[in-house]
Amino acid sequence: MEYNFDEIVVRKGSHCCKWDSPKHDDIIPMWIADMDFRVAEPIINALRKRVEHGVFGYVCVEDEYYNSVINWFNRRHNWHIERDWILYTTGVVPAVSVAIKALTEPGDKVLIQTPVYNCFFSSIKNNGCESSENPLIYENGYYRIDFEDFERRAADPKVKVFVLCNPHNPACRVWTKEELQKMSDICLKHDVRVIADEIHCELVMPGQKYVPFATLSDECRKNTVVCNSPSKSFNTAGLHMANIICSEPEIREKISRAINVNEVCDVNVFGPEMVIAAYNESEDWLDQLNVYIKGNYDALVKFFEDRIPQLKVLKSEGTYLAWVDISALGTTGDELSERLLNEGKVYINPGSMYGNETGRQFVRINMACPRKLMLEGLERMAKVLCK
């Protein structure tokens, strides 16, 4: 069926973190990574059916759930996952956290590539570990990996785990097979386990290809724990359902124990229904979404070129999050985001929250909303910056 992503759904007053957390009136929120689109009709129908049952006790996750995950990744990404490899939990952040707990001891180091998703820092710290930052190299409006520094850090005997963000948030990179292979080779060489956060895996721009990290080789698969969920791709983050995929029984058992220690083993009654409906019946919605997001990105780039040319939007290979270089303004992302909130009633994320000193010269803008709403938010930005 055809979906209308231009429809404006009023979320204000619905106990919505994105819209109701800011205490300003008439706010346009373009910050937290959830979308303002109605979800696919099969998901709504599945949840409606479950609601009409009228009893919401503890839930069993049955074979239909596992089969939906297995079939999706086999069909869409040529990745064959065994039933026993899958552990479910309440979200990708808890998944990353329990994987770190399972694979490290307090005092160990965890390798990350900054700027990167802010919750990586808290997951590392909460498990008593230390971040080892491999800063991405920013050149000519594009990020690439500093492999010399990456290997130097991986060779540190205190580094036990590398947390990969693929596709990368906020740098908007969809790592190539060659880049992923080089990271895998270095980690295998230095006995560093890999936790791959692949929550944005379905959100790629035309011409880009997401490569599941665990598919690079048998050795890589055995060394990798993958964390993913339909939540970003299908706009279902509030239903709290994610998967940890690990082929190695010994590691999987450690992760299973960590899930129980962290008390994130029980999911809500709607989560499995959502996953089944998303993966079995909602692929057309996702394909149409990616086309719409590309249109939003193109419109955003053109707006900045025409109206605020001093700000540079980085090339986006994936996610629905624009990463914008504001260095020409001579201010920081923190200062700019505060100014835009107070003067323009537009809420965006400052780049400093994603680590790396260069992140201070960026802001992150969520493009996943009806185009009319996005353009209104950009117009407000222009009025503040072009006075």
Salt bridges, closest charged atoms under 4 A:
ASP26 OD1 - ARG380 NH2 3.10
ASP34 OD1 - ARG11 NH1 3.05
ASP34 OD1 - LYS18 NZ 3.94
ASP36 OD1 - ARG11 NH1 2.74
ASP36 OD2 - LYS18 NZ 3.03
ASP63 OD1 - ARG83 NE 3.70
GLU82 OE2 - HIS80 NE2 3.14
GLU139 OE1 - ARG144 NE 3.11
ASP149 OD1 - ARG152 NH2 2.67
ASP149 OD2 - ARG153 NE 2.87
GLU151 OE2 - LYS189 NZ 2.84
GLU151 OE2 - HIS190 NE2 2.93
ASP156 OD2 - LYS109 NZ 2.93
GLU179 OE1 - ARG173 NH2 2.70
GLU202 OE1 - ARG76 NE 2.85
GLU202 OE2 - HIS77 NE2 2.88
ASP218 OD1 - ARG221 NH2 3.49
GLU253 OE2 - ARG257 NH1 3.80
GLU283 OE1 - ARG75 NH2 3.08
GLU283 OE2 - ARG76 NH1 2.69
ASP287 OD1 - ARG76 NH2 3.03
ASP298 OD2 - LYS294 NZ 2.78
ASP306 OD2 - LYS302 NZ 2.60
GLU317 OE1 - ARG173 NE 2.74
GLU343 OE1 - ARG339 NE 3.48
GLU343 OE1 - LYS387 NZ 3.10
GLU357 OE2 - ARG360 NE 3.34
GLU376 OE2 - ARG380 NH2 3.14
GLU379 OE2 - ARG307 NH2 2.85
